[in-house]
Amino acid sequence: MKIAIIGGGPAGLMAAETALAGGACVTLYDAMASVGRKFLLAGKGGLNLTHSDPPEVFLSRYGERMAKVAPWLSAFGPDALRAWAKELGVDTFVGSSGRIFPADMKAAPLLRAWLRRLRQTGLTVQVRHRWCGWDGSGALRFEAPQGSKIVEADAVILALGGGSWPKLGSDGAWVPLLAGRAVPITPLEPANCGFDVGWTEHFRNKFAGHPVKTVGVVAKSPNGAVMRRMGEFVITDTGVEGGIIYAVAPYLRDEIRATGRGTLRLDLAPDRELPRLIKDLSQPRGKRTMATHLQRRAHIEGVKSGLLRELVSKEDFSDPTRLAAAIKSLPLTLAAPRPLEEAISTAGGVEFKALDKRLMVRGIPGLFCAGEMLDWEAPTGGYLLTACFASGRTAGAGAVAWLKERAGRAKA
């Protein structure tokens, strides 16, 4: 059983590990000079491997694709991922936010240990090999340092990522290659991305780079679904980005696509109910400035106060009831998501209707897909990475099972 895997990120490496365990001879190809580059970058500030959410909450992070992702996670979920890291000599811990990290917070030691074990198990890695499709006989075509190269394999697993990190190899160049074979593909879009707002020059110059801490946000999708989250985000030169923005990005992106703009409602005082806020702001401020009054009565200051000045009319600012309502539900209009190449991850990709439960392309027997190139998305916080690992495991096991079944039919 000869399996070629194209793409050396977490999904491709996990597919390789699983296929090797199933007895296959595996060669992994990657266009870059080394594998796991995006994985290493993701761990630069501390590798968020997975999350400690209860299973039903964890699964909910995959939105409309929950039912598709569930079988992957059932076979290889957060607990299994932590056990796998332990086998590689990497202990993990649960942080205060529920996110799970390696004990040393780093990605490089985990990747080194993993690659060492894979090579000891028999994996062959070919770097600087850019996949260019198929030749007339169905063999794989690569551009390599020595020139064009033709590779034959009994099964192929594609784990080529999305289109959000072209410098690290995730450039979406596989889209026309699969589309040319009539594989249905949803156009790639930014996920876990920032959004443009169009700040005034004064606000941008004063607050770009400032974090907005502990706020509630509400986003609505075009079909009326509502997503509520609590957390933080960051003001940028062009708009907003950060954890809580990434979490609601699918709803915002869909609303912008449907209506031309998105609306994010901010609760700048999530620890205070509206009636109490109205009462506090209605207290006489005497000779105090409004900034001092907001700080003393509502604990609103700094960038939060700046947001109110940026988005609330003078008339509403002078009315305690309307000002309190704005603090609890401040509408922020978003013009567009940031470009795909700036996003952390990608939405869109190979549609699930094109795949069987083993992640094999129905119209191309022996071709499997895994990871971010499939049509699903998830917020950062370990959810994205966990499903990439799990989908690679599903594809690797699926390829081995399909080859064994084919061999059995041939003998019969």
BELKA-V307001 format. One record per residue. N is the residue number from 0. RES is the residue in one small letter. BURIAL is b if it has 24 or more other ideal C-beta (glycine too) atoms within 12 Angstrom, else e. D_CENTER is the distance of its C-alpha to the mean C-alpha in whole Angstrom. Layout:
n = [N:N]
res = [RES:RES]
burial = [BURIAL:BURIAL]
d_center = [D_CENTER:D_CENTER]
//
This chain:
n = [0:1:2:3:4:5:6:7:8:9:10:11:12:13:14:15:16:17:18:19:20:21:22:23:24:25:26:27:28:29:30:31:32:33:34:35:36:37:38:39:40:41:42:43:44:45:46:47:48:49:50:51:52:53:54:55:56:57:58:59:60:61:62:63:64:65:66:67:68:69:70:71:72:73:74:75:76:77:78:79:80:81:82:83:84:85:86:87:88:89:90:91:92:93:94:95:96:97:98:99:100:101:102:103:104:105:106:107:108:109:110:111:112:113:114:115:116:117:118:119:120:121:122:123:124:125:126:127:128:129:130:131:132:133:134:135:136:137:138:139:140:141:142:143:144:145:146:147:148:149:150:151:152:153:154:155:156:157:158:159:160:161:162:163:164:165:166:167:168:169:170:171:172:173:174:175:176:177:178:179:180:181:182:183:184:185:186:187:188:189:190:191:192:193:194:195:196:197:198:199:200:201:202:203:204:205:206:207:208:209:210:211:212:213:214:215:216:217:218:219:220:221:222:223:224:225:226:227:228:229:230:231:232:233:234:235:236:237:238:239:240:241:242:243:244:245:246:247:248:249:250:251:252:253:254:255:256:257:258:259:260:261:262:263:264:265:266:267:268:269:270:271:272:273:274:275:276:277:278:279:280:281:282:283:284:285:286:287:288:289:290:291:292:293:294:295:296:297:298:299:300:301:302:303:304:305:306:307:308:309:310:311:312:313:314:315:316:317:318:319:320:321:322:323:324:325:326:327:328:329:330:331:332:333:334:335:336:337:338:339:340:341:342:343:344:345:346:347:348:349:350:351:352:353:354:355:356:357:358:359:360:361:362:363:364:365:366:367:368:369:370:371:372:373:374:375:376:377:378:379:380:381:382:383:384:385:386:387:388:389:390:391:392:393:394:395:396:397:398:399:400:401:402:403:404:405:406:407:408:409:410:411]
res = [m:k:i:a:i:i:g:g:g:p:a:g:l:m:a:a:e:t:a:l:a:g:g:a:c:v:t:l:y:d:a:m:a:s:v:g:r:k:f:l:l:a:g:k:g:g:l:n:l:t:h:s:d:p:p:e:v:f:l:s:r:y:g:e:r:m:a:k:v:a:p:w:l:s:a:f:g:p:d:a:l:r:a:w:a:k:e:l:g:v:d:t:f:v:g:s:s:g:r:i:f:p:a:d:m:k:a:a:p:l:l:r:a:w:l:r:r:l:r:q:t:g:l:t:v:q:v:r:h:r:w:c:g:w:d:g:s:g:a:l:r:f:e:a:p:q:g:s:k:i:v:e:a:d:a:v:i:l:a:l:g:g:g:s:w:p:k:l:g:s:d:g:a:w:v:p:l:l:a:g:r:a:v:p:i:t:p:l:e:p:a:n:c:g:f:d:v:g:w:t:e:h:f:r:n:k:f:a:g:h:p:v:k:t:v:g:v:v:a:k:s:p:n:g:a:v:m:r:r:m:g:e:f:v:i:t:d:t:g:v:e:g:g:i:i:y:a:v:a:p:y:l:r:d:e:i:r:a:t:g:r:g:t:l:r:l:d:l:a:p:d:r:e:l:p:r:l:i:k:d:l:s:q:p:r:g:k:r:t:m:a:t:h:l:q:r:r:a:h:i:e:g:v:k:s:g:l:l:r:e:l:v:s:k:e:d:f:s:d:p:t:r:l:a:a:a:i:k:s:l:p:l:t:l:a:a:p:r:p:l:e:e:a:i:s:t:a:g:g:v:e:f:k:a:l:d:k:r:l:m:v:r:g:i:p:g:l:f:c:a:g:e:m:l:d:w:e:a:p:t:g:g:y:l:l:t:a:c:f:a:s:g:r:t:a:g:a:g:a:v:a:w:l:k:e:r:a:g:r:a:k:a]
burial = [b:b:b:b:b:b:b:b:b:b:b:b:b:b:b:b:b:b:b:b:e:b:e:b:b:b:b:b:b:b:b:b:e:e:b:b:b:b:b:b:e:b:b:e:e:e:b:b:b:b:b:b:b:e:e:e:e:b:b:b:b:b:b:e:b:b:e:b:b:b:b:b:b:e:b:b:b:b:b:e:b:b:e:b:b:e:e:b:e:b:e:b:b:e:e:e:e:e:b:b:b:b:e:e:b:b:b:e:e:b:b:e:b:b:b:e:b:b:e:e:e:e:b:b:b:b:b:e:b:b:b:b:b:b:e:e:e:e:e:b:b:b:e:e:e:e:e:e:e:e:b:e:b:b:b:b:b:b:b:b:b:b:b:b:b:b:e:b:b:b:b:b:b:b:b:e:b:b:e:e:b:e:b:e:b:b:e:b:b:b:b:b:b:b:b:b:b:e:b:e:e:e:b:e:e:e:b:b:e:b:e:b:e:b:b:b:b:b:b:b:b:e:e:e:e:e:b:e:b:e:b:b:b:b:b:b:e:b:b:b:b:b:b:b:b:b:b:b:b:b:b:b:b:b:b:b:e:e:e:e:b:b:b:b:b:b:b:b:b:b:e:e:e:e:e:e:b:b:e:b:b:e:e:e:e:e:e:e:e:b:e:e:b:b:e:e:b:b:e:b:b:e:b:b:b:b:b:b:b:b:b:b:e:e:e:e:b:e:e:b:e:b:b:b:b:b:b:b:b:b:b:b:b:b:b:b:b:b:e:b:e:b:b:b:b:b:b:b:b:b:b:b:e:b:b:b:e:b:b:b:b:e:e:b:e:b:b:b:b:b:b:b:b:b:b:b:b:b:b:b:b:b:b:b:b:b:b:b:b:b:b:b:b:b:b:b:b:b:b:b:b:b:b:e:e:e:e:e:e:e:e:e]
d_center = [33:31:27:26:22:20:17:17:14:13:13:16:18:18:19:22:23:23:25:27:28:29:32:30:31:28:27:23:23:21:22:21:24:22:19:16:16:12:12:15:14:11:14:16:16:16:14:12:12:12:14:17:17:19:18:19:17:14:14:14:11:10:12:14:13:14:18:16:14:17:19:16:16:20:20:18:16:16:20:20:17:19:23:21:21:24:26:25:26:23:24:21:21:20:20:21:18:17:15:16:17:19:23:23:19:19:17:20:22:20:19:23:24:22:23:27:27:26:28:31:30:31:28:28:26:27:25:26:26:24:24:26:26:29:33:36:36:33:32:29:30:28:29:30:32:35:34:33:33:33:32:33:31:31:28:24:21:18:15:15:11:10:12:10:12:15:17:16:16:13:15:15:19:19:19:22:23:22:23:27:27:26:23:21:18:16:16:13:11:9:6:6:9:13:15:19:22:25:27:30:31:33:30:27:30:30:27:24:22:23:21:22:22:22:22:21:19:20:18:20:19:21:22:23:21:20:17:18:17:18:17:17:16:18:20:20:23:21:20:17:14:12:11:13:12:8:9:12:10:11:14:15:14:16:19:19:19:22:24:24:22:20:22:20:23:23:25:26:28:27:29:32:33:34:38:38:37:39:42:41:40:44:46:48:46:50:50:46:44:41:38:40:41:37:36:39:39:35:34:32:32:31:27:28:31:30:28:31:33:31:30:33:36:40:41:38:38:42:42:40:39:37:36:35:33:31:30:29:27:27:26:23:23:20:21:18:15:15:15:12:13:12:9:6:4:7:8:11:13:16:17:18:21:22:21:23:22:22:20:22:23:26:28:27:29:27:24:21:17:14:11:8:11:12:12:9:6:5:5:5:9:9:7:5:8:10:10:10:13:14:14:16:18:19:19:22:24:24:25:28:29:29:31:34:34:35:37:39:40:41:44:45]
//
